C-alpha cells in the first residue's frame, strides 16, 4: 500500500520566494556587494574567480531559481547561514588584497641587501672597463602641454676610453647630436643645423659629464653609468631608500635579473646580466619631478674588449658647418 502524501509535503516543492526570503536574500547579497569591489580587483589581478564572487553567484542562482517556501520561523533559522556566507565571502575577497598590499608596502620601503649588492657589484665592474662600446635603443615619453604623452624613439652609441676619452652619438625621432671629448675639450655637433661648438672641460669623463649637465643644462643619456657608487653623486648608493628584486627576464636572448630602486628624487629599474660580466641589460627611469611621470627606457648592448684610435674622440668639422657659442641648453649663434 502506497504511503499517502500530505498536502503540506506537496507544498514543499520549489516555489517563488516569499517576501521574507526575498528580504533575507537581499541583505545577504548587499553584504557581499559591499566587498565585491575588492573581489573584482582581486579577480582582475589574479585572472581567476575567487570564492567571494562564486558565493555572490550562488546566492543569485538560489534566489532566481526559487527555494522551498520557508515560513517565518525557518527563514529566521536560515538567516545565520546566508549571512555567514556573505561574511565568509567578504573575508575571502578582502584578505588577499590586504596581504598583497602589505607585501608591496614592505617591498617598497625596504632596502633588500641582495638588490643593493647587485647594483654595487655592477657599478664596481663598470669602473674596471678600460675601453668599450655601448649601444642603446631608447624610448622616452614626451609630455605635451595638455598632459598627453607621446613616445619618442632613438638610438645611442658610446665609444669610451677611460678615464678621459668619450664620443657619443644620439639620433632620435626629433634630433641628432654628436659629442666628442678628448680629455681637454668637449665638442657638440648638430648635423641638421650645420653648427658645432667647443668648450674647455675637466680632465675625467665623470667630471666632464657633471659640468656639461650643471653649466649647460644638457642631459647626458645614461650618465649615471659613469659615476655609479661615487660618493655625493645622484648615483650614490647611500641615497637609495628602497631596493628589491623583481624577477628574471630574457632581454635580447640574455637572462637578466630585474631590480627596482627608489631614492627621494628618482625611481629606476635595472636589469643585470645573471651570468658572466654583471653588465646592465636594460634601464628604466621615471622622471618623478614631472607630475605626468614620463619614463625613459634604454635596452643596452655592450662590447667590452674594444680598441680605439685617437681620432674617434676628436671632431674635424665639415667645410659647410659653422662654429657657434654654446649657450645654456642650446647652441647659440656665434658673432
C-alpha positions as CSV (number, residue, x, y, z in Angstrom):
1,X,0.0,0.0,0.0
2,X,1.5,3.3,-1.0
3,X,2.1,6.0,1.6
4,X,-0.1,9.0,1.4
5,X,1.3,12.4,0.7
6,X,0.1,15.1,2.9
7,X,-0.8,18.5,1.4
8,X,1.9,20.1,3.5
9,X,4.6,17.9,1.9
10,X,3.2,18.6,-1.6
11,X,3.6,22.3,-1.0
12,X,7.3,22.0,-0.1
13,X,8.3,21.9,-3.7
14,X,10.3,24.7,-5.4
15,X,8.2,27.9,-5.1
16,X,8.8,31.5,-5.7
17,X,10.4,33.1,-2.7
18,X,8.2,34.8,-0.2
19,X,8.7,38.4,0.9
20,X,10.6,37.2,3.9
21,X,13.1,35.1,1.9
22,X,13.4,37.8,-0.6
23,X,14.4,40.3,2.1
24,X,16.9,37.8,3.5
25,X,18.5,37.2,0.1
26,X,18.7,41.0,-0.5
27,X,20.5,41.5,2.8
28,X,22.9,38.7,2.2
29,X,23.7,39.9,-1.3
30,X,24.1,43.5,-0.2
31,X,26.7,42.3,2.4
32,X,28.6,40.5,-0.4
33,X,28.1,43.5,-2.7
34,X,29.9,45.7,-0.1
35,X,33.1,43.8,-0.6
36,X,32.6,43.0,-4.3
37,X,34.8,45.9,-5.3
38,X,37.7,44.3,-3.5
39,X,36.8,41.0,-5.0
40,X,36.6,42.4,-8.5
41,X,40.1,43.9,-8.2
42,X,41.4,40.7,-6.9
43,X,39.9,38.7,-9.8
44,X,41.3,41.1,-12.4
45,X,44.8,40.8,-10.9
46,X,44.7,37.1,-10.5
47,X,42.7,36.4,-13.7
48,X,40.6,33.8,-12.0
49,X,37.3,33.8,-10.0
50,X,37.5,34.0,-6.2
51,X,35.4,32.2,-3.7
52,X,33.7,35.5,-2.8
53,X,32.5,36.1,-6.3
54,X,31.3,32.4,-6.5
55,X,29.3,32.9,-3.4
56,X,27.6,36.0,-4.9
57,X,26.8,34.0,-8.0
58,X,25.5,31.1,-5.9
59,X,23.1,33.3,-3.9
60,X,21.8,34.8,-7.1
61,X,21.1,31.4,-8.6
62,X,19.3,30.3,-5.5
63,X,17.2,33.4,-5.4
64,X,16.2,33.4,-9.1
65,X,15.6,29.7,-9.3
66,X,13.4,29.8,-6.2
67,X,13.7,27.8,-2.9
68,X,11.4,25.9,-0.6
69,X,8.8,28.2,0.8
70,X,10.1,28.5,4.4
71,X,7.8,30.0,6.9
72,X,9.0,32.8,9.0
73,X,10.4,30.5,11.7
74,X,12.5,28.6,9.2
75,X,13.6,31.8,7.5
76,X,14.9,33.1,10.8
77,X,16.8,29.8,11.2
78,X,18.3,30.2,7.7
79,X,19.4,33.8,8.2
80,X,22.6,33.0,10.0
81,X,23.6,30.6,7.2
82,X,23.2,33.1,4.4
83,X,24.7,36.0,6.3
84,X,27.5,33.7,7.2
85,X,28.1,33.0,3.5
86,X,28.2,36.8,3.0
87,X,30.7,37.3,5.8
88,X,32.9,34.5,4.5
89,X,32.8,35.8,1.0
90,X,33.8,39.3,2.2
91,X,36.7,38.0,4.3
92,X,38.0,35.8,1.4
93,X,37.7,38.7,-1.0
94,X,39.5,41.2,1.1
95,X,42.2,39.1,2.7
96,X,44.3,38.6,-0.5
97,X,44.1,42.3,-1.1
98,X,45.4,43.1,2.3
99,X,48.1,40.5,2.0
100,X,49.3,41.8,-1.3
101,X,49.2,45.4,-0.1
102,X,51.3,44.5,2.9
103,X,53.8,42.7,0.7
104,X,54.0,45.6,-1.7
105,X,54.4,48.1,1.1
106,X,57.3,46.1,2.6
107,X,59.0,45.7,-0.8
108,X,58.6,49.5,-1.5
109,X,60.0,50.5,1.9
110,X,62.9,48.1,2.4
111,X,66.4,48.2,1.1
112,X,67.0,44.5,0.4
113,X,70.7,43.6,0.7
114,X,70.8,41.4,-2.3
115,X,69.3,44.1,-4.6
116,X,71.7,46.7,-3.2
117,X,74.7,44.4,-3.6
118,X,73.7,43.7,-7.2
119,X,73.8,47.4,-8.1
120,X,77.1,47.9,-6.3
121,X,78.6,44.9,-8.0
122,X,77.5,46.3,-11.4
123,X,78.9,49.7,-10.6
124,X,82.3,48.3,-9.5
125,X,82.5,46.2,-12.6
126,X,81.8,49.2,-14.9
127,X,84.7,51.1,-13.3
128,X,87.1,48.3,-14.4
129,X,86.2,48.7,-18.1
130,X,89.0,50.5,-19.9
131,X,87.6,50.7,-23.4
132,X,84.1,49.8,-24.5
133,X,81.3,50.4,-27.0
134,X,77.8,50.8,-25.6
135,X,74.8,50.9,-27.9
136,X,71.2,51.5,-26.8
137,X,67.8,51.5,-28.2
138,X,65.8,54.1,-26.3
139,X,62.3,55.3,-25.9
140,X,61.3,58.4,-24.0
141,X,57.9,59.8,-23.1
142,X,57.5,63.4,-24.1
143,X,54.7,65.2,-22.2
144,X,52.7,67.7,-24.2
145,X,51.3,71.0,-22.9
146,X,47.8,69.5,-22.2
147,X,49.2,66.3,-20.4
148,X,49.2,63.8,-23.2
149,X,52.3,61.7,-23.6
150,X,53.9,60.7,-26.9
151,X,56.7,58.2,-27.3
152,X,60.0,59.2,-28.9
153,X,62.3,56.5,-30.2
154,X,66.1,56.8,-30.6
155,X,69.5,55.2,-30.8
156,X,72.6,55.9,-28.8
157,X,76.2,54.8,-29.3
158,X,79.1,55.5,-26.9
159,X,82.8,54.9,-27.5
160,X,84.6,55.2,-24.2
161,X,88.3,55.0,-23.2
162,X,88.8,55.5,-19.5
163,X,89.4,57.8,-17.8
164,X,89.3,60.7,-20.2
165,X,88.0,59.9,-23.7
166,X,84.4,59.7,-24.9
167,X,82.4,60.0,-28.1
168,X,78.6,59.9,-28.1
169,X,76.1,59.8,-30.9
170,X,72.4,60.4,-30.3
171,X,69.8,60.0,-33.0
172,X,66.1,60.3,-32.1
173,X,62.9,61.0,-33.9
174,X,63.3,64.7,-33.0
175,X,67.0,65.5,-33.3
176,X,70.6,64.4,-33.8
177,X,73.6,65.3,-31.7
178,X,77.3,64.1,-31.6
179,X,79.6,64.8,-28.6
180,X,83.4,64.4,-28.7
181,X,85.6,64.6,-25.5
182,X,89.4,64.2,-25.7
183,X,90.3,64.9,-22.1
184,X,90.6,68.7,-22.6
185,X,87.7,69.9,-24.7
186,X,84.1,68.9,-25.5
187,X,82.7,69.5,-29.0
188,X,79.0,69.3,-29.7
189,X,77.9,68.9,-33.3
190,X,74.4,69.3,-34.7
191,X,74.5,68.0,-38.4
192,X,71.0,69.2,-39.4
193,X,71.7,72.7,-38.1
194,X,75.2,72.7,-39.5
195,X,76.5,74.0,-36.2
196,X,79.2,72.9,-33.8
197,X,80.6,74.3,-30.5
198,X,83.6,73.6,-28.4
199,X,84.5,74.4,-24.8
200,X,87.1,73.5,-22.2
201,X,86.3,70.6,-20.0
202,X,87.7,68.9,-16.8
203,X,90.2,66.0,-17.0
204,X,87.9,63.0,-16.4
205,X,84.8,61.7,-18.1
206,X,82.8,61.8,-14.9
207,X,83.7,65.4,-14.1
208,X,83.1,66.4,-17.7
209,X,79.6,65.0,-17.6
210,X,78.7,66.8,-14.4
211,X,79.9,70.1,-15.8
212,X,78.0,69.7,-19.0
213,X,74.8,69.0,-17.1
214,X,75.3,71.7,-14.4
215,X,76.7,74.5,-16.6
216,X,75.0,73.9,-19.9
217,X,71.8,72.2,-18.8
218,X,72.5,69.3,-21.2
219,X,71.2,65.9,-20.0
220,X,73.7,63.2,-21.0
221,X,71.8,59.9,-21.6
222,X,72.8,57.0,-19.3
223,X,75.2,59.4,-17.4
224,X,74.7,57.5,-14.1
225,X,76.7,54.6,-15.5
226,X,79.8,56.8,-15.4
227,X,79.6,57.6,-11.7
228,X,77.7,54.8,-10.1
229,X,78.8,54.5,-6.5
230,X,80.5,57.9,-6.4
231,X,80.0,59.5,-3.0
232,X,77.9,62.6,-3.2
233,X,76.6,61.9,-6.7
234,X,73.0,61.3,-7.6
235,X,74.1,57.7,-8.2
236,X,75.4,57.3,-4.6
237,X,74.0,54.1,-3.3
238,X,73.5,55.7,0.2
239,X,70.7,57.7,-1.3
240,X,68.6,54.6,-2.1
241,X,65.6,54.2,0.2
242,X,64.0,51.2,-1.5
243,X,65.6,48.3,-3.4
244,X,64.2,44.9,-4.2
245,X,64.5,42.0,-6.7
246,X,61.5,41.7,-9.1
247,X,62.1,38.7,-11.3
248,X,64.3,37.2,-14.1
249,X,63.7,38.4,-17.7
250,X,65.2,37.5,-21.0
251,X,66.4,40.5,-23.0
252,X,67.9,40.0,-26.4
253,X,68.5,36.4,-25.6
254,X,70.3,37.1,-22.3
255,X,68.8,36.2,-18.9
256,X,68.9,39.2,-16.7
257,X,67.9,39.8,-13.1
258,X,65.3,42.7,-12.7
259,X,65.7,45.0,-9.7
260,X,63.8,48.1,-8.7
261,X,65.2,51.1,-6.8
262,X,64.0,54.3,-5.4
263,X,65.6,57.5,-4.0
264,X,63.9,60.6,-2.7
265,X,64.1,62.1,-6.2
266,X,64.2,59.2,-8.6
267,X,62.6,55.8,-9.4
268,X,64.6,53.5,-11.6
269,X,64.8,49.8,-12.6
270,X,67.8,47.9,-13.8
271,X,68.1,44.5,-15.5
272,X,71.6,43.0,-14.9
273,X,73.2,40.0,-16.6
274,X,72.9,36.9,-14.4
275,X,75.9,35.1,-16.0
276,X,79.3,36.5,-17.0
277,X,80.0,40.2,-16.6
278,X,77.4,42.0,-14.4
279,X,76.5,44.5,-17.1
280,X,73.2,46.2,-17.3
281,X,70.9,44.8,-20.0
282,X,68.1,47.5,-19.6
283,X,67.4,50.6,-17.6
284,X,64.0,52.3,-17.0
285,X,63.9,55.6,-15.2
286,X,60.8,57.6,-14.0
287,X,61.0,61.3,-14.1
288,X,59.4,61.9,-10.7
289,X,59.8,65.7,-10.8
290,X,57.1,65.8,-13.5
291,X,53.5,65.1,-12.4
292,X,52.9,63.1,-15.6
293,X,55.7,60.7,-14.5
294,X,57.2,60.1,-18.0
295,X,59.6,57.2,-18.4
296,X,62.9,56.8,-20.2
297,X,63.8,53.3,-21.3
298,X,67.1,52.0,-22.8
299,X,67.9,48.5,-23.9
300,X,71.7,48.1,-23.9
301,X,74.3,46.2,-25.9
302,X,77.9,46.0,-24.8
303,X,81.3,45.4,-26.4
304,X,83.9,45.4,-23.6
305,X,87.1,44.5,-25.5
306,X,87.4,47.4,-27.8
307,X,90.5,49.4,-29.1
308,X,90.0,53.0,-30.4
309,X,92.2,55.3,-32.4
310,X,92.6,58.8,-31.0
311,X,90.6,60.4,-33.9
312,X,87.4,58.8,-32.6
313,X,87.4,61.4,-29.8
314,X,88.3,64.5,-31.9
315,X,85.9,66.4,-34.2
316,X,87.0,67.5,-37.6
317,X,84.3,70.0,-38.9
318,X,83.0,69.6,-42.4
319,X,83.6,72.6,-44.7
320,X,79.9,73.7,-44.6
321,X,79.4,73.9,-40.9
322,X,79.6,77.0,-38.7
323,X,81.1,77.3,-35.2
324,X,78.8,78.7,-32.6
325,X,78.9,79.6,-28.9
326,X,77.5,77.1,-26.5
327,X,74.6,78.6,-24.5
328,X,72.8,77.0,-21.6
329,X,70.6,74.2,-23.0
330,X,71.2,75.2,-26.7
331,X,73.6,76.1,-29.4
332,X,73.7,79.9,-29.7
333,X,75.0,81.5,-32.9
334,X,78.5,83.0,-32.6
335,X,79.2,86.6,-33.7
